[in-house]
Amino acid sequence: MRYSELPELVRFMIRHATNGMAIGAGLLLIAIRLNLVGLRDALGSDSSGLATGILFFQTSLTVGAVWMGGAIMLLREDRK
């Protein structure tokens, strides 16, 4: 099934979830770059990169879910 064939509400949720995931990843990149709470130092000691991958996945998943939930709660009308 193509994206354009999905129901409008499903496309709405996918669009807002992916936007939130991108924002979460961007915020995490900023936090690592600024070395907030020693994040860059802690991740730098992990030679496999597994900790960084898990942190990016969990952060983007959480922010994406919150972003999607906020968008759903701010809907002003019923959609079909």
mmCIF file of the N, C-alpha and C atoms, coordinates in Angstrom:
data_MODEL
# 
_entry.id   MODEL 
# 
loop_
_atom_site.group_PDB 
_atom_site.id 
_atom_site.type_symbol 
_atom_site.label_atom_id 
_atom_site.label_alt_id 
_atom_site.label_comp_id 
_atom_site.label_asym_id 
_atom_site.label_entity_id 
_atom_site.label_seq_id 
_atom_site.pdbx_PDB_ins_code 
_atom_site.Cartn_x 
_atom_site.Cartn_y 
_atom_site.Cartn_z 
_atom_site.occupancy 
_atom_site.B_iso_or_equiv 
_atom_site.pdbx_formal_charge 
_atom_site.auth_seq_id 
_atom_site.auth_comp_id 
_atom_site.auth_asym_id 
_atom_site.auth_atom_id 
_atom_site.pdbx_PDB_model_num 
ATOM 1   N N  . MET A 1 1  ? 0.838   -1.174 0.000  1.00 0.00 ? 1  MET A N  1 
ATOM 2   C CA . MET A 1 1  ? 0.000   0.000  0.000  1.00 0.00 ? 1  MET A CA 1 
ATOM 3   C C  . MET A 1 1  ? 0.887   1.243  0.000  1.00 0.00 ? 1  MET A C  1 
ATOM 4   N N  . ARG A 1 2  ? 0.572   2.162  -0.880 1.00 0.00 ? 2  ARG A N  1 
ATOM 5   C CA . ARG A 1 2  ? 1.336   3.399  -0.985 1.00 0.00 ? 2  ARG A CA 1 
ATOM 6   C C  . ARG A 1 2  ? 0.893   4.398  0.077  1.00 0.00 ? 2  ARG A C  1 
ATOM 7   N N  . TYR A 1 3  ? 1.806   5.327  0.359  1.00 0.00 ? 3  TYR A N  1 
ATOM 8   C CA . TYR A 1 3  ? 1.519   6.350  1.369  1.00 0.00 ? 3  TYR A CA 1 
ATOM 9   C C  . TYR A 1 3  ? 0.283   7.159  0.985  1.00 0.00 ? 3  TYR A C  1 
ATOM 10  N N  . SER A 1 4  ? 0.147   7.498  -0.298 1.00 0.00 ? 4  SER A N  1 
ATOM 11  C CA . SER A 1 4  ? -0.988  8.314  -0.742 1.00 0.00 ? 4  SER A CA 1 
ATOM 12  C C  . SER A 1 4  ? -2.312  7.567  -0.644 1.00 0.00 ? 4  SER A C  1 
ATOM 13  N N  . GLU A 1 5  ? -2.272  6.241  -0.557 1.00 0.00 ? 5  GLU A N  1 
ATOM 14  C CA . GLU A 1 5  ? -3.495  5.450  -0.459 1.00 0.00 ? 5  GLU A CA 1 
ATOM 15  C C  . GLU A 1 5  ? -3.954  5.250  0.988  1.00 0.00 ? 5  GLU A C  1 
ATOM 16  N N  . LEU A 1 6  ? -3.123  5.627  1.946  1.00 0.00 ? 6  LEU A N  1 
ATOM 17  C CA . LEU A 1 6  ? -3.477  5.462  3.353  1.00 0.00 ? 6  LEU A CA 1 
ATOM 18  C C  . LEU A 1 6  ? -4.561  6.461  3.744  1.00 0.00 ? 6  LEU A C  1 
ATOM 19  N N  . PRO A 1 7  ? -5.367  6.126  4.740  1.00 0.00 ? 7  PRO A N  1 
ATOM 20  C CA . PRO A 1 7  ? -6.368  7.090  5.219  1.00 0.00 ? 7  PRO A CA 1 
ATOM 21  C C  . PRO A 1 7  ? -5.705  8.371  5.733  1.00 0.00 ? 7  PRO A C  1 
ATOM 22  N N  . GLU A 1 8  ? -6.465  9.448  5.694  1.00 0.00 ? 8  GLU A N  1 
ATOM 23  C CA . GLU A 1 8  ? -5.918  10.761 6.049  1.00 0.00 ? 8  GLU A CA 1 
ATOM 24  C C  . GLU A 1 8  ? -5.366  10.796 7.470  1.00 0.00 ? 8  GLU A C  1 
ATOM 25  N N  . LEU A 1 9  ? -6.056  10.188 8.420  1.00 0.00 ? 9  LEU A N  1 
ATOM 26  C CA . LEU A 1 9  ? -5.586  10.208 9.809  1.00 0.00 ? 9  LEU A CA 1 
ATOM 27  C C  . LEU A 1 9  ? -4.289  9.409  9.991  1.00 0.00 ? 9  LEU A C  1 
ATOM 28  N N  . VAL A 1 10 ? -4.129  8.333  9.263  1.00 0.00 ? 10 VAL A N  1 
ATOM 29  C CA . VAL A 1 10 ? -2.890  7.546  9.343  1.00 0.00 ? 10 VAL A CA 1 
ATOM 30  C C  . VAL A 1 10 ? -1.729  8.359  8.784  1.00 0.00 ? 10 VAL A C  1 
ATOM 31  N N  . ARG A 1 11 ? -1.958  9.026  7.667  1.00 0.00 ? 11 ARG A N  1 
ATOM 32  C CA . ARG A 1 11 ? -0.908  9.893  7.099  1.00 0.00 ? 11 ARG A CA 1 
ATOM 33  C C  . ARG A 1 11 ? -0.573  11.023 8.055  1.00 0.00 ? 11 ARG A C  1 
ATOM 34  N N  . PHE A 1 12 ? -1.591  11.587 8.717  1.00 0.00 ? 12 PHE A N  1 
ATOM 35  C CA . PHE A 1 12 ? -1.391  12.645 9.708  1.00 0.00 ? 12 PHE A CA 1 
ATOM 36  C C  . PHE A 1 12 ? -0.490  12.151 10.838 1.00 0.00 ? 12 PHE A C  1 
ATOM 37  N N  . MET A 1 13 ? -0.784  10.958 11.342 1.00 0.00 ? 13 MET A N  1 
ATOM 38  C CA . MET A 1 13 ? 0.008   10.406 12.447 1.00 0.00 ? 13 MET A CA 1 
ATOM 39  C C  . MET A 1 13 ? 1.433   10.085 12.005 1.00 0.00 ? 13 MET A C  1 
ATOM 40  N N  . ILE A 1 14 ? 1.621   9.494  10.837 1.00 0.00 ? 14 ILE A N  1 
ATOM 41  C CA . ILE A 1 14 ? 2.954   9.173  10.333 1.00 0.00 ? 14 ILE A CA 1 
ATOM 42  C C  . ILE A 1 14 ? 3.762   10.452 10.140 1.00 0.00 ? 14 ILE A C  1 
ATOM 43  N N  . ARG A 1 15 ? 3.138   11.463 9.540  1.00 0.00 ? 15 ARG A N  1 
ATOM 44  C CA . ARG A 1 15 ? 3.837   12.724 9.273  1.00 0.00 ? 15 ARG A CA 1 
ATOM 45  C C  . ARG A 1 15 ? 4.307   13.375 10.576 1.00 0.00 ? 15 ARG A C  1 
ATOM 46  N N  . HIS A 1 16 ? 3.438   13.427 11.581 1.00 0.00 ? 16 HIS A N  1 
ATOM 47  C CA . HIS A 1 16 ? 3.816   14.071 12.835 1.00 0.00 ? 16 HIS A CA 1 
ATOM 48  C C  . HIS A 1 16 ? 4.807   13.226 13.637 1.00 0.00 ? 16 HIS A C  1 
ATOM 49  N N  . ALA A 1 17 ? 4.692   11.910 13.561 1.00 0.00 ? 17 ALA A N  1 
ATOM 50  C CA . ALA A 1 17 ? 5.648   11.052 14.264 1.00 0.00 ? 17 ALA A CA 1 
ATOM 51  C C  . ALA A 1 17 ? 7.047   11.201 13.664 1.00 0.00 ? 17 ALA A C  1 
ATOM 52  N N  . THR A 1 18 ? 7.151   11.222 12.343 1.00 0.00 ? 18 THR A N  1 
ATOM 53  C CA . THR A 1 18 ? 8.478   11.364 11.725 1.00 0.00 ? 18 THR A CA 1 
ATOM 54  C C  . THR A 1 18 ? 9.060   12.752 11.967 1.00 0.00 ? 18 THR A C  1 
ATOM 55  N N  . ASN A 1 19 ? 8.211   13.785 11.959 1.00 0.00 ? 19 ASN A N  1 
ATOM 56  C CA . ASN A 1 19 ? 8.705   15.125 12.287 1.00 0.00 ? 19 ASN A CA 1 
ATOM 57  C C  . ASN A 1 19 ? 9.236   15.168 13.713 1.00 0.00 ? 19 ASN A C  1 
ATOM 58  N N  . GLY A 1 20 ? 8.512   14.567 14.647 1.00 0.00 ? 20 GLY A N  1 
ATOM 59  C CA . GLY A 1 20 ? 8.954   14.528 16.033 1.00 0.00 ? 20 GLY A CA 1 
ATOM 60  C C  . GLY A 1 20 ? 10.235  13.733 16.204 1.00 0.00 ? 20 GLY A C  1 
ATOM 61  N N  . MET A 1 21 ? 10.374  12.651 15.456 1.00 0.00 ? 21 MET A N  1 
ATOM 62  C CA . MET A 1 21 ? 11.597  11.851 15.545 1.00 0.00 ? 21 MET A CA 1 
ATOM 63  C C  . MET A 1 21 ? 12.796  12.652 15.036 1.00 0.00 ? 21 MET A C  1 
ATOM 64  N N  . ALA A 1 22 ? 12.605  13.406 13.976 1.00 0.00 ? 22 ALA A N  1 
ATOM 65  C CA . ALA A 1 22 ? 13.688  14.245 13.454 1.00 0.00 ? 22 ALA A CA 1 
ATOM 66  C C  . ALA A 1 22 ? 14.057  15.342 14.452 1.00 0.00 ? 22 ALA A C  1 
ATOM 67  N N  . ILE A 1 23 ? 13.060  15.923 15.083 1.00 0.00 ? 23 ILE A N  1 
ATOM 68  C CA . ILE A 1 23 ? 13.323  16.957 16.089 1.00 0.00 ? 23 ILE A CA 1 
ATOM 69  C C  . ILE A 1 23 ? 14.060  16.356 17.283 1.00 0.00 ? 23 ILE A C  1 
ATOM 70  N N  . GLY A 1 24 ? 13.649  15.168 17.712 1.00 0.00 ? 24 GLY A N  1 
ATOM 71  C CA . GLY A 1 24 ? 14.320  14.502 18.833 1.00 0.00 ? 24 GLY A CA 1 
ATOM 72  C C  . GLY A 1 24 ? 15.772  14.194 18.529 1.00 0.00 ? 24 GLY A C  1 
ATOM 73  N N  . ALA A 1 25 ? 16.031  13.702 17.311 1.00 0.00 ? 25 ALA A N  1 
ATOM 74  C CA . ALA A 1 25 ? 17.412  13.421 16.924 1.00 0.00 ? 25 ALA A CA 1 
ATOM 75  C C  . ALA A 1 25 ? 18.231  14.705 16.856 1.00 0.00 ? 25 ALA A C  1 
ATOM 76  N N  . GLY A 1 26 ? 17.625  15.771 16.361 1.00 0.00 ? 26 GLY A N  1 
ATOM 77  C CA . GLY A 1 26 ? 18.326  17.051 16.300 1.00 0.00 ? 26 GLY A CA 1 
ATOM 78  C C  . GLY A 1 26 ? 18.649  17.609 17.674 1.00 0.00 ? 26 GLY A C  1 
ATOM 79  N N  . LEU A 1 27 ? 17.692  17.504 18.584 1.00 0.00 ? 27 LEU A N  1 
ATOM 80  C CA . LEU A 1 27 ? 17.939  17.972 19.953 1.00 0.00 ? 27 LEU A CA 1 
ATOM 81  C C  . LEU A 1 27 ? 19.032  17.156 20.631 1.00 0.00 ? 27 LEU A C  1 
ATOM 82  N N  . LEU A 1 28 ? 19.058  15.856 20.364 1.00 0.00 ? 28 LEU A N  1 
ATOM 83  C CA . LEU A 1 28 ? 20.107  15.021 20.940 1.00 0.00 ? 28 LEU A CA 1 
ATOM 84  C C  . LEU A 1 28 ? 21.472  15.373 20.356 1.00 0.00 ? 28 LEU A C  1 
ATOM 85  N N  . LEU A 1 29 ? 21.519  15.646 19.059 1.00 0.00 ? 29 LEU A N  1 
ATOM 86  C CA . LEU A 1 29 ? 22.785  16.074 18.456 1.00 0.00 ? 29 LEU A CA 1 
ATOM 87  C C  . LEU A 1 29 ? 23.295  17.366 19.104 1.00 0.00 ? 29 LEU A C  1 
ATOM 88  N N  . ILE A 1 30 ? 22.394  18.296 19.360 1.00 0.00 ? 30 ILE A N  1 
ATOM 89  C CA . ILE A 1 30 ? 22.781  19.546 20.020 1.00 0.00 ? 30 ILE A CA 1 
ATOM 90  C C  . ILE A 1 30 ? 23.287  19.260 21.430 1.00 0.00 ? 30 ILE A C  1 
ATOM 91  N N  . ALA A 1 31 ? 22.598  18.386 22.153 1.00 0.00 ? 31 ALA A N  1 
ATOM 92  C CA . ALA A 1 31 ? 23.020  18.055 23.519 1.00 0.00 ? 31 ALA A CA 1 
ATOM 93  C C  . ALA A 1 31 ? 24.395  17.394 23.523 1.00 0.00 ? 31 ALA A C  1 
ATOM 94  N N  . ILE A 1 32 ? 24.656  16.528 22.547 1.00 0.00 ? 32 ILE A N  1 
ATOM 95  C CA . ILE A 1 32 ? 25.972  15.883 22.465 1.00 0.00 ? 32 ILE A CA 1 
ATOM 96  C C  . ILE A 1 32 ? 27.036  16.913 22.097 1.00 0.00 ? 32 ILE A C  1 
ATOM 97  N N  . ARG A 1 33 ? 26.722  17.772 21.142 1.00 0.00 ? 33 ARG A N  1 
ATOM 98  C CA . ARG A 1 33 ? 27.682  18.780 20.691 1.00 0.00 ? 33 ARG A CA 1 
ATOM 99  C C  . ARG A 1 33 ? 28.051  19.739 21.819 1.00 0.00 ? 33 ARG A C  1 
ATOM 100 N N  . LEU A 1 34 ? 27.073  20.126 22.641 1.00 0.00 ? 34 LEU A N  1 
ATOM 101 C CA . LEU A 1 34 ? 27.331  21.041 23.752 1.00 0.00 ? 34 LEU A CA 1 
ATOM 102 C C  . LEU A 1 34 ? 27.868  20.326 24.990 1.00 0.00 ? 34 LEU A C  1 
ATOM 103 N N  . ASN A 1 35 ? 27.940  19.010 24.919 1.00 0.00 ? 35 ASN A N  1 
ATOM 104 C CA . ASN A 1 35 ? 28.424  18.172 26.016 1.00 0.00 ? 35 ASN A CA 1 
ATOM 105 C C  . ASN A 1 35 ? 27.632  18.419 27.297 1.00 0.00 ? 35 ASN A C  1 
ATOM 106 N N  . LEU A 1 36 ? 26.312  18.480 27.139 1.00 0.00 ? 36 LEU A N  1 
ATOM 107 C CA . LEU A 1 36 ? 25.450  18.659 28.303 1.00 0.00 ? 36 LEU A CA 1 
ATOM 108 C C  . LEU A 1 36 ? 25.578  17.448 29.213 1.00 0.00 ? 36 LEU A C  1 
ATOM 109 N N  . VAL A 1 37 ? 25.706  17.697 30.492 1.00 0.00 ? 37 VAL A N  1 
ATOM 110 C CA . VAL A 1 37 ? 25.878  16.693 31.548 1.00 0.00 ? 37 VAL A CA 1 
ATOM 111 C C  . VAL A 1 37 ? 26.915  15.625 31.185 1.00 0.00 ? 37 VAL A C  1 
ATOM 112 N N  . GLY A 1 38 ? 27.926  16.002 30.431 1.00 0.00 ? 38 GLY A N  1 
ATOM 113 C CA . GLY A 1 38 ? 29.005  15.074 30.086 1.00 0.00 ? 38 GLY A CA 1 
ATOM 114 C C  . GLY A 1 38 ? 28.598  13.991 29.100 1.00 0.00 ? 38 GLY A C  1 
ATOM 115 N N  . LEU A 1 39 ? 27.576  14.267 28.293 1.00 0.00 ? 39 LEU A N  1 
ATOM 116 C CA . LEU A 1 39 ? 27.042  13.267 27.364 1.00 0.00 ? 39 LEU A CA 1 
ATOM 117 C C  . LEU A 1 39 ? 28.069  12.870 26.305 1.00 0.00 ? 39 LEU A C  1 
ATOM 118 N N  . ARG A 1 40 ? 28.762  13.840 25.737 1.00 0.00 ? 40 ARG A N  1 
ATOM 119 C CA . ARG A 1 40 ? 29.758  13.529 24.708 1.00 0.00 ? 40 ARG A CA 1 
ATOM 120 C C  . ARG A 1 40 ? 30.894  12.687 25.281 1.00 0.00 ? 40 ARG A C  1 
ATOM 121 N N  . ASP A 1 41 ? 31.326  13.000 26.488 1.00 0.00 ? 41 ASP A N  1 
ATOM 122 C CA . ASP A 1 41 ? 32.393  12.233 27.122 1.00 0.00 ? 41 ASP A CA 1 
ATOM 123 C C  . ASP A 1 41 ? 31.959  10.801 27.391 1.00 0.00 ? 41 ASP A C  1 
ATOM 124 N N  . ALA A 1 42 ? 30.725  10.627 27.850 1.00 0.00 ? 42 ALA A N  1 
ATOM 125 C CA . ALA A 1 42 ? 30.225  9.283  28.143 1.00 0.00 ? 42 ALA A CA 1 
ATOM 126 C C  . ALA A 1 42 ? 30.076  8.463  26.864 1.00 0.00 ? 42 ALA A C  1 
ATOM 127 N N  . LEU A 1 43 ? 29.550  9.073  25.812 1.00 0.00 ? 43 LEU A N  1 
ATOM 128 C CA . LEU A 1 43 ? 29.372  8.344  24.556 1.00 0.00 ? 43 LEU A CA 1 
ATOM 129 C C  . LEU A 1 43 ? 30.702  8.104  23.848 1.00 0.00 ? 43 LEU A C  1 
ATOM 130 N N  . GLY A 1 44 ? 31.665  8.985  24.083 1.00 0.00 ? 44 GLY A N  1 
ATOM 131 C CA . GLY A 1 44 ? 32.983  8.827  23.463 1.00 0.00 ? 44 GLY A CA 1 
ATOM 132 C C  . GLY A 1 44 ? 33.744  7.632  23.990 1.00 0.00 ? 44 GLY A C  1 
ATOM 133 N N  . SER A 1 45 ? 33.420  7.186  25.184 1.00 0.00 ? 45 SER A N  1 
ATOM 134 C CA . SER A 1 45 ? 34.123  6.035  25.750 1.00 0.00 ? 45 SER A CA 1 
ATOM 135 C C  . SER A 1 45 ? 33.558  4.704  25.257 1.00 0.00 ? 45 SER A C  1 
ATOM 136 N N  . ASP A 1 46 ? 32.453  4.729  24.517 1.00 0.00 ? 46 ASP A N  1 
ATOM 137 C CA . ASP A 1 46 ? 31.849  3.509  23.963 1.00 0.00 ? 46 ASP A CA 1 
ATOM 138 C C  . ASP A 1 46 ? 32.425  3.266  22.574 1.00 0.00 ? 46 ASP A C  1 
ATOM 139 N N  . SER A 1 47 ? 33.268  2.254  22.433 1.00 0.00 ? 47 SER A N  1 
ATOM 140 C CA . SER A 1 47 ? 33.940  2.008  21.154 1.00 0.00 ? 47 SER A CA 1 
ATOM 141 C C  . SER A 1 47 ? 33.023  1.364  20.120 1.00 0.00 ? 47 SER A C  1 
ATOM 142 N N  . SER A 1 48 ? 31.977  0.671  20.540 1.00 0.00 ? 48 SER A N  1 
ATOM 143 C CA . SER A 1 48 ? 31.113  -0.017 19.584 1.00 0.00 ? 48 SER A CA 1 
ATOM 144 C C  . SER A 1 48 ? 30.054  0.901  18.972 1.00 0.00 ? 48 SER A C  1 
ATOM 145 N N  . GLY A 1 49 ? 29.710  1.979  19.622 1.00 0.00 ? 49 GLY A N  1 
ATOM 146 C CA . GLY A 1 49 ? 28.672  2.874  19.131 1.00 0.00 ? 49 GLY A CA 1 
ATOM 147 C C  . GLY A 1 49 ? 27.265  2.404  19.472 1.00 0.00 ? 49 GLY A C  1 
ATOM 148 N N  . LEU A 1 50 ? 27.164  1.302  20.187 1.00 0.00 ? 50 LEU A N  1 
ATOM 149 C CA . LEU A 1 50 ? 25.855  0.762  20.552 1.00 0.00 ? 50 LEU A CA 1 
ATOM 150 C C  . LEU A 1 50 ? 25.090  1.714  21.466 1.00 0.00 ? 50 LEU A C  1 
ATOM 151 N N  . ALA A 1 51 ? 25.767  2.307  22.423 1.00 0.00 ? 51 ALA A N  1 
ATOM 152 C CA . ALA A 1 51 ? 25.104  3.235  23.352 1.00 0.00 ? 51 ALA A CA 1 
ATOM 153 C C  . ALA A 1 51 ? 24.551  4.446  22.606 1.00 0.00 ? 51 ALA A C  1 
ATOM 154 N N  . THR A 1 52 ? 25.305  4.953  21.651 1.00 0.00 ? 52 THR A N  1 
ATOM 155 C CA . THR A 1 52 ? 24.855  6.098  20.866 1.00 0.00 ? 52 THR A CA 1 
ATOM 156 C C  . THR A 1 52 ? 23.635  5.728  20.032 1.00 0.00 ? 52 THR A C  1 
ATOM 157 N N  . GLY A 1 53 ? 23.665  4.566  19.421 1.00 0.00 ? 53 GLY A N  1 
ATOM 158 C CA . GLY A 1 53 ? 22.534  4.115  18.615 1.00 0.00 ? 53 GLY A CA 1 
ATOM 159 C C  . GLY A 1 53 ? 21.276  3.931  19.434 1.00 0.00 ? 53 GLY A C  1 
ATOM 160 N N  . ILE A 1 54 ? 21.415  3.299  20.581 1.00 0.00 ? 54 ILE A N  1 
ATOM 161 C CA . ILE A 1 54 ? 20.260  3.092  21.454 1.00 0.00 ? 54 ILE A CA 1 
ATOM 162 C C  . ILE A 1 54 ? 19.732  4.428  21.963 1.00 0.00 ? 54 ILE A C  1 
ATOM 163 N N  . LEU A 1 55 ? 20.625  5.342  22.319 1.00 0.00 ? 55 LEU A N  1 
ATOM 164 C CA . LEU A 1 55 ? 20.201  6.653  22.805 1.00 0.00 ? 55 LEU A CA 1 
ATOM 165 C C  . LEU A 1 55 ? 19.446  7.418  21.724 1.00 0.00 ? 55 LEU A C  1 
ATOM 166 N N  . PHE A 1 56 ? 19.952  7.397  20.480 1.00 0.00 ? 56 PHE A N  1 
ATOM 167 C CA . PHE A 1 56 ? 19.256  8.076  19.392 1.00 0.00 ? 56 PHE A CA 1 
ATOM 168 C C  . PHE A 1 56 ? 17.896  7.436  19.126 1.00 0.00 ? 56 PHE A C  1 
ATOM 169 N N  . PHE A 1 57 ? 17.840  6.111  19.136 1.00 0.00 ? 57 PHE A N  1 
ATOM 170 C CA . PHE A 1 57 ? 16.574  5.415  18.883 1.00 0.00 ? 57 PHE A CA 1 
ATOM 171 C C  . PHE A 1 57 ? 15.547  5.756  19.950 1.00 0.00 ? 57 PHE A C  1 
ATOM 172 N N  . GLN A 1 58 ? 15.931  5.643  21.212 1.00 0.00 ? 58 GLN A N  1 
ATOM 173 C CA . GLN A 1 58 ? 14.993  5.889  22.304 1.00 0.00 ? 58 GLN A CA 1 
ATOM 174 C C  . GLN A 1 58 ? 14.557  7.355  22.360 1.00 0.00 ? 58 GLN A C  1 
ATOM 175 N N  . THR A 1 59 ? 15.488  8.273  22.143 1.00 0.00 ? 59 THR A N  1 
ATOM 176 C CA . THR A 1 59 ? 15.139  9.692  22.189 1.00 0.00 ? 59 THR A CA 1 
ATOM 177 C C  . THR A 1 59 ? 14.208  10.060 21.050 1.00 0.00 ? 59 THR A C  1 
ATOM 178 N N  . SER A 1 60 ? 14.528  9.624  19.842 1.00 0.00 ? 60 SER A N  1 
ATOM 179 C CA . SER A 1 60 ? 13.680  9.973  18.711 1.00 0.00 ? 60 SER A CA 1 
ATOM 180 C C  . SER A 1 60 ? 12.314  9.303  18.817 1.00 0.00 ? 60 SER A C  1 
ATOM 181 N N  . LEU A 1 61 ? 12.269  8.080  19.327 1.00 0.00 ? 61 LEU A N  1 
ATOM 182 C CA . LEU A 1 61 ? 10.996  7.396  19.502 1.00 0.00 ? 61 LEU A CA 1 
ATOM 183 C C  . LEU A 1 61 ? 10.122  8.117  20.530 1.00 0.00 ? 61 LEU A C  1 
ATOM 184 N N  . THR A 1 62 ? 10.708  8.539  21.634 1.00 0.00 ? 62 THR A N  1 
ATOM 185 C CA . THR A 1 62 ? 9.956   9.226  22.681 1.00 0.00 ? 62 THR A CA 1 
ATOM 186 C C  . THR A 1 62 ? 9.451   10.587 22.209 1.00 0.00 ? 62 THR A C  1 
ATOM 187 N N  . VAL A 1 63 ? 10.328  11.372 21.623 1.00 0.00 ? 63 VAL A N  1 
ATOM 188 C CA . VAL A 1 63 ? 9.923   12.707 21.163 1.00 0.00 ? 63 VAL A CA 1 
ATOM 189 C C  . VAL A 1 63 ? 8.920   12.578 20.016 1.00 0.00 ? 63 VAL A C  1 
ATOM 190 N N  . GLY A 1 64 ? 9.101   11.595 19.146 1.00 0.00 ? 64 GLY A N  1 
ATOM 191 C CA . GLY A 1 64 ? 8.140   11.378 18.062 1.00 0.00 ? 64 GLY A CA 1 
ATOM 192 C C  . GLY A 1 64 ? 6.758   11.026 18.581 1.00 0.00 ? 64 GLY A C  1 
ATOM 193 N N  . ALA A 1 65 ? 6.688   10.192 19.601 1.00 0.00 ? 65 ALA A N  1 
ATOM 194 C CA . ALA A 1 65 ? 5.398   9.824  20.179 1.00 0.00 ? 65 ALA A CA 1 
ATOM 195 C C  . ALA A 1 65 ? 4.735   11.011 20.864 1.00 0.00 ? 65 ALA A C  1 
ATOM 196 N N  . VAL A 1 66 ? 5.528   11.807 21.570 1.00 0.00 ? 66 VAL A N  1 
ATOM 197 C CA . VAL A 1 66 ? 4.979   12.992 22.231 1.00 0.00 ? 66 VAL A CA 1 
ATOM 198 C C  . VAL A 1 66 ? 4.496   13.999 21.194 1.00 0.00 ? 66 VAL A C  1 
ATOM 199 N N  . TRP A 1 67 ? 5.260   14.183 20.132 1.00 0.00 ? 67 TRP A N  1 
ATOM 200 C CA . TRP A 1 67 ? 4.896   15.127 19.071 1.00 0.00 ? 67 TRP A CA 1 
ATOM 201 C C  . TRP A 1 67 ? 3.597   14.687 18.396 1.00 0.00 ? 67 TRP A C  1 
ATOM 202 N N  . MET A 1 68 ? 3.481   13.396 18.110 1.00 0.00 ? 68 MET A N  1 
ATOM 203 C CA . MET A 1 68 ? 2.282   12.870 17.481 1.00 0.00 ? 68 MET A CA 1 
ATOM 204 C C  . MET A 1 68 ? 1.087   12.998 18.431 1.00 0.00 ? 68 MET A C  1 
ATOM 205 N N  . GLY A 1 69 ? 1.274   12.680 19.698 1.00 0.00 ? 69 GLY A N  1 
ATOM 206 C CA . GLY A 1 69 ? 0.194   12.809 20.665 1.00 0.00 ? 69 GLY A CA 1 
ATOM 207 C C  . GLY A 1 69 ? -0.271  14.239 20.821 1.00 0.00 ? 69 GLY A C  1 
ATOM 208 N N  . GLY A 1 70 ? 0.668   15.166 20.844 1.00 0.00 ? 70 GLY A N  1 
ATOM 209 C CA . GLY A 1 70 ? 0.304   16.577 20.930 1.00 0.00 ? 70 GLY A CA 1 
ATOM 210 C C  . GLY A 1 70 ? -0.483  17.040 19.714 1.00 0.00 ? 70 GLY A C  1 
ATOM 211 N N  . ALA A 1 71 ? -0.081  16.576 18.540 1.00 0.00 ? 71 ALA A N  1 
ATOM 212 C CA . ALA A 1 71 ? -0.801  16.947 17.322 1.00 0.00 ? 71 ALA A CA 1 
ATOM 213 C C  . ALA A 1 71 ? -2.213  16.383 17.328 1.00 0.00 ? 71 ALA A C  1 
ATOM 214 N N  . ILE A 1 72 ? -2.365  15.170 17.831 1.00 0.00 ? 72 ILE A N  1 
ATOM 215 C CA . ILE A 1 72 ? -3.693  14.561 17.901 1.00 0.00 ? 72 ILE A CA 1 
ATOM 216 C C  . ILE A 1 72 ? -4.572  15.324 18.887 1.00 0.00 ? 72 ILE A C  1 
ATOM 217 N N  . MET A 1 73 ? -4.011  15.697 20.018 1.00 0.00 ? 73 MET A N  1 
ATOM 218 C CA . MET A 1 73 ? -4.798  16.418 21.022 1.00 0.00 ? 73 MET A CA 1 
ATOM 219 C C  . MET A 1 73 ? -5.187  17.818 20.552 1.00 0.00 ? 73 MET A C  1 
ATOM 220 N N  . LEU A 1 74 ? -4.432  18.385 19.630 1.00 0.00 ? 74 LEU A N  1 
ATOM 221 C CA . LEU A 1 74 ? -4.730  19.725 19.143 1.00 0.00 ? 74 LEU A CA 1 
ATOM 222 C C  . LEU A 1 74 ? -5.639  19.734 17.917 1.00 0.00 ? 74 LEU A C  1 
ATOM 223 N N  . LEU A 1 75 ? -6.114  18.567 17.469 1.00 0.00 ? 75 LEU A N  1 
ATOM 224 C CA . LEU A 1 75 ? -7.062  18.526 16.369 1.00 0.00 ? 75 LEU A CA 1 
ATOM 225 C C  . LEU A 1 75 ? -8.327  19.278 16.779 1.00 0.00 ? 75 LEU A C  1 
ATOM 226 N N  . ARG A 1 76 ? -8.818  20.127 15.915 1.00 0.00 ? 76 ARG A N  1 
ATOM 227 C CA . ARG A 1 76 ? -9.961  20.956 16.266 1.00 0.00 ? 76 ARG A CA 1 
ATOM 228 C C  . ARG A 1 76 ? -11.285 20.373 15.799 1.00 0.00 ? 76 ARG A C  1 
ATOM 229 N N  . GLU A 1 77 ? -11.264 19.463 14.874 1.00 0.00 ? 77 GLU A N  1 
ATOM 230 C CA . GLU A 1 77 ? -12.507 18.927 14.341 1.00 0.00 ? 77 GLU A CA 1 
ATOM 231 C C  . GLU A 1 77 ? -12.382 17.431 14.141 1.00 0.00 ? 77 GLU A C  1 
ATOM 232 N N  . ASP A 1 78 ? -13.508 16.779 14.016 1.00 0.00 ? 78 ASP A N  1 
ATOM 233 C CA . ASP A 1 78 ? -13.506 15.352 13.720 1.00 0.00 ? 78 ASP A CA 1 
ATOM 234 C C  . ASP A 1 78 ? -13.130 15.147 12.270 1.00 0.00 ? 78 ASP A C  1 
ATOM 235 N N  . ARG A 1 79 ? -12.264 14.162 12.044 1.00 0.00 ? 79 ARG A N  1 
ATOM 236 C CA . ARG A 1 79 ? -11.849 13.830 10.679 1.00 0.00 ? 79 ARG A CA 1 
ATOM 237 C C  . ARG A 1 79 ? -12.354 12.446 10.347 1.00 0.00 ? 79 ARG A C  1 
ATOM 238 N N  . LYS A 1 80 ? -12.609 12.238 9.067  1.00 0.00 ? 80 LYS A N  1 
ATOM 239 C CA . LYS A 1 80 ? -13.117 10.933 8.627  1.00 0.00 ? 80 LYS A CA 1 
ATOM 240 C C  . LYS A 1 80 ? -12.020 10.080 8.075  1.00 0.00 ? 80 LYS A C  1 
# 
